């Protein structure tokens, strides 16, 4: 799932970057709304911004309905900071006519201080029962220490969280 969402964020950024070229500190955006073959509408929006010091951001979003009460939205974004840091995020949301819904998202960021990756999902069934899960890992560049954490929720067990920290050699250490 994380890989697919990362590809979605990258694809959105490349598509957004492909329709406009901007100069430093400028922005380009585009919004389109069209009827679709499923009897609903599809709306897309994209923005590209470049900063004056070499950084930039690209974001894209699409929302589609089918005329039967179902809707899906996807979004993605990527950024590059002036000092080389990068980040990407992607997500998808679905709402069905029966009231059920799902959400999936992931993010990844890295820079001179370290890196973080996170992915998760949440769902609600037609009766209103909710489940959620998320996994996150982060690494400190200076020490090589890392943390892996996860959380989950469902109505039967409630919220569950765990975190494990590792040193640069991979041995478990105390989390601070």
Protein Blocks (a to p, Z undefined) as FASTA:
>chain_A
ZZmmmmmmmmmmmmmmmmpccdehiacddddddddfkopacdddddddddfeopacdddd
ddddehnopacdddddddddfkopacdddddddddfkopacdddddddddfkbccddddd
ddddfkopacdddddddddfklopacdddddddfklopadddddddfkopacddZZ
